[in-house]
């Protein structure tokens, strides 16, 4: 019974937060959209964690950090347990349209950093070899006024 009451209470809290986030009086400037992609890392035969970290740093410094449409970006790794392959990328955007616009800007920044197509393809083939092709994508919205 206590578990049921707890679940009902949690649902009410989440539902009321969602309703508040959609309230007409809510300032749209406090809303943001959060894209979460969950990958699973794998180690290719010719790969190393040091190389993987170098590639992550290169991509983020030359593409993600230069993309002004991305308000914030984080990478989360699984800390403890039997499966440490989780690799979660979280990007925050001010507006729904910025999700696609940021993807376009990221493609432009990618083309600038790796100007030759064959170089770019080789780099991303190597980069993608560190990930299982199966992943999940979710998009959430948040009222930043309720953030701590």
C-alpha positions as CSV (number, residue, x, y, z in Angstrom):
1,X,0.0,0.0,0.0
2,X,2.8,2.4,0.9
3,X,4.4,1.7,-2.5
4,X,1.1,2.5,-4.3
5,X,0.8,5.7,-2.3
6,X,4.4,6.7,-3.1
7,X,3.8,6.0,-6.9
8,X,0.6,8.0,-6.9
9,X,2.4,10.9,-5.1
10,X,5.3,10.8,-7.5
11,X,2.9,10.8,-10.5
12,X,1.0,13.8,-9.1
13,X,4.3,15.7,-8.6
14,X,5.4,14.9,-12.1
15,X,2.0,15.7,-13.6
16,X,1.7,19.0,-11.8
17,X,5.2,20.0,-12.9
18,X,4.3,19.1,-16.5
19,X,1.1,21.1,-16.2
20,X,2.9,24.1,-14.7
21,X,5.5,23.9,-17.5
22,X,2.7,24.2,-20.0
23,X,0.8,26.9,-18.1
24,X,0.0,30.0,-20.3
25,X,1.6,32.2,-17.6
26,X,4.9,30.4,-17.8
27,X,7.6,32.5,-19.3
28,X,8.7,30.8,-22.6
29,X,12.3,32.1,-22.0
30,X,12.5,29.7,-19.1
31,X,11.7,26.7,-21.2
32,X,14.3,24.5,-22.8
33,X,14.4,21.3,-24.8
34,X,16.8,18.5,-23.9
35,X,17.9,15.8,-26.3
36,X,19.2,12.7,-24.7
37,X,21.0,10.0,-26.7
38,X,22.1,6.8,-25.0
39,X,24.9,4.8,-26.7
40,X,26.8,1.8,-25.6
41,X,30.5,1.8,-26.0
42,X,32.5,-1.1,-27.4
43,X,36.3,-1.5,-27.8
44,X,37.3,-2.1,-31.4
45,X,40.2,-4.5,-32.0
46,X,42.5,-1.7,-33.0
47,X,41.2,0.8,-30.5
48,X,42.2,2.2,-27.1
49,X,40.5,4.2,-24.4
50,X,43.1,6.9,-24.8
51,X,42.3,7.3,-28.5
52,X,38.6,7.3,-27.8
53,X,39.1,10.1,-25.2
54,X,41.2,12.1,-27.7
55,X,38.4,11.7,-30.4
56,X,35.7,12.8,-27.9
57,X,37.8,15.9,-27.0
58,X,38.5,16.7,-30.6
59,X,34.8,16.5,-31.6
60,X,33.6,18.5,-28.6
61,X,36.2,21.3,-28.9
62,X,35.8,21.7,-32.7
63,X,32.0,21.1,-33.1
64,X,29.9,21.0,-29.9
65,X,31.6,23.8,-28.0
66,X,31.5,26.1,-31.0
67,X,27.8,25.6,-31.7
68,X,26.0,28.5,-30.0
69,X,22.6,26.9,-30.4
70,X,23.5,24.2,-27.9
71,X,22.9,25.9,-24.5
72,X,24.6,23.1,-22.6
73,X,26.1,19.7,-23.4
74,X,27.1,16.9,-21.1
75,X,28.5,13.4,-21.5
76,X,27.6,10.9,-18.8
77,X,29.2,7.5,-18.2
78,X,28.0,4.7,-16.1
79,X,29.8,4.9,-12.8
80,X,29.3,1.6,-11.0
81,X,28.0,-1.9,-11.8
82,X,28.5,-4.8,-14.1
83,X,27.9,-2.8,-17.3
84,X,29.9,0.3,-17.8
85,X,29.2,0.7,-21.5
86,X,26.5,3.4,-21.1
87,X,27.5,6.6,-22.9
88,X,24.9,9.3,-22.6
89,X,25.0,12.6,-24.5
90,X,22.7,15.4,-23.2
91,X,22.3,18.6,-25.2
92,X,20.0,21.4,-24.2
93,X,18.4,23.9,-26.6
94,X,16.4,27.1,-26.0
95,X,13.8,26.4,-28.7
96,X,12.4,23.3,-30.5
97,X,13.6,24.6,-33.8
98,X,17.1,24.9,-32.5
99,X,17.4,21.1,-32.4
100,X,17.5,20.8,-36.2
101,X,19.3,24.2,-36.6
102,X,22.0,23.0,-34.3
103,X,22.4,19.8,-36.3
104,X,22.9,21.9,-39.4
105,X,25.5,24.1,-37.6
106,X,27.2,21.1,-36.3
107,X,27.5,19.7,-39.8
108,X,29.0,23.0,-41.0
109,X,31.5,23.0,-38.2
110,X,32.3,19.3,-38.9
111,X,33.0,20.2,-42.5
112,X,35.2,23.1,-41.5
113,X,37.3,21.0,-39.1
114,X,37.5,18.0,-41.5
115,X,37.4,19.8,-44.9
116,X,38.2,16.7,-47.0
117,X,35.4,14.3,-47.3
118,X,37.6,11.2,-47.3
119,X,39.4,12.5,-44.2
120,X,36.0,13.2,-42.5
121,X,34.6,9.7,-43.4
122,X,37.7,8.0,-42.1
123,X,37.6,9.9,-38.8
124,X,33.9,9.2,-38.2
125,X,34.3,5.5,-39.3
126,X,37.0,5.2,-36.5
127,X,34.9,7.2,-34.0
128,X,31.7,5.2,-34.7
129,X,33.7,1.9,-34.2
130,X,33.7,2.7,-30.5
131,X,29.9,2.5,-30.3
132,X,27.3,-0.2,-30.7
133,X,25.0,0.9,-33.6
134,X,21.9,0.4,-31.4
135,X,21.1,3.5,-29.4
136,X,18.1,5.4,-28.1
137,X,17.0,9.0,-28.6
138,X,14.6,11.0,-26.4
139,X,13.6,14.7,-26.4
140,X,12.3,16.3,-23.2
141,X,11.3,19.8,-22.2
142,X,12.1,21.6,-19.0
143,X,11.0,24.7,-17.2
144,X,14.4,26.0,-16.1
145,X,12.7,28.2,-13.4
146,X,12.1,24.9,-11.5
147,X,15.8,23.9,-11.7
148,X,18.0,23.9,-8.7
